[in-house]
Amino acid sequence: MGFFDKIKQGLAKTRNSLVNNINSVLNSFTKIDEELFEELEEVLISSDVGVATACEICDRMRARIKAEGIKDPAVIKDCIKEIISDMISGDSALNINTKPSMILVIGVNGVGKTTTIGKLAARLKSEGKNVVLGAADTFRAAAIEQLSEWGDRANVPVVSSLAGTDPASVVFDTIASAKSKKADVIICDTAGRLHNKKNLMDELAKMNRIINRELPDSDVEVLLVLDATTGQNAVNQAREFSNVTKITGIVLTKLDGTAKGGVVISINNELSIPVKFIGVGEGIDDLQPFDSKAFADGLFEV
């Protein structure tokens, strides 16, 4: 299955919900008026685009319709698609040009964080990169074993320690191992606890100090993994994590299992954090680089 087909298939539930509802609204109007905009706004909000972003999309449509003298409601769907594509466009590439580069992966438990690391490792290895994984989520007993299994599947080494070990020490050991192996990329798992912000902040700060000390000139990506099925709660999680650490990108998982894919638009627009990868299936190759045009096309293609 090709890249676009994977995106299109992964967005099927969101597309069926959003596009069907937009079509229903547009088919019930013969002219463009404020009532039409209000109904479209409700449709966008129900698809987890978010209130602020839904309002902005409609405001941009009003301005465009006035500027271009558009009279036919049927044209509006293409306008929405173009506006959304513009909203989510930007640099979504990983910045991992140094050797080694560090990718620190954060997120609450249950969002698919460890699975994402395994898939990302497999993708980078398939691109010819030498990857080392660090099992620095030492608080959840199964996390170390789970990452080791993904390391085996992706055929990349995993640095780990006993459950309960200081996570920062695992990061240190992983960096040392990566240097000895002349690795291209280091990917470190982290604990998924959000309920205690101070502990989370202290833990991430300690890891960052070690990374800055041991890899002072390296590129560092901090990727936040979010579960698309949680809709606007994912946006709230991103806000919470943004308060305790700098986030360079979002990985949005489980898009294929939800009709709430509109959350991608909300994250990009309201938080100004680029979505860098989306999960559109359970296979090891179902973590796809985010492409704004492919996403917009997949969202509206029928």
Secondary structure as GFF3:
##gff-version 3
##sequence-region A 1 302
A	DSSP	alpha_helix	3	10	.	.	.	ID=ss1
A	DSSP	alpha_helix	12	27	.	.	.	ID=ss2
A	DSSP	alpha_helix	34	46	.	.	.	ID=ss3
A	DSSP	alpha_helix	51	68	.	.	.	ID=ss4
A	DSSP	three_ten_helix	73	75	.	.	.	ID=ss5
A	DSSP	alpha_helix	76	87	.	.	.	ID=ss6
A	DSSP	beta_strand	101	106	.	.	.	ID=ss7
A	DSSP	alpha_helix	113	126	.	.	.	ID=ss8
A	DSSP	beta_strand	131	134	.	.	.	ID=ss9
A	DSSP	alpha_helix	141	154	.	.	.	ID=ss10
A	DSSP	beta_strand	158	159	.	.	.	ID=ss11
A	DSSP	alpha_helix	167	180	.	.	.	ID=ss12
A	DSSP	beta_strand	185	188	.	.	.	ID=ss13
A	DSSP	alpha_helix	197	214	.	.	.	ID=ss14
A	DSSP	beta_strand	220	227	.	.	.	ID=ss15
A	DSSP	three_ten_helix	228	230	.	.	.	ID=ss16
A	DSSP	alpha_helix	232	242	.	.	.	ID=ss17
A	DSSP	beta_strand	249	253	.	.	.	ID=ss18
A	DSSP	three_ten_helix	255	257	.	.	.	ID=ss19
A	DSSP	alpha_helix	263	271	.	.	.	ID=ss20
A	DSSP	beta_strand	275	279	.	.	.	ID=ss21
A	DSSP	beta_strand	287	289	.	.	.	ID=ss22
A	DSSP	alpha_helix	292	300	.	.	.	ID=ss23
###
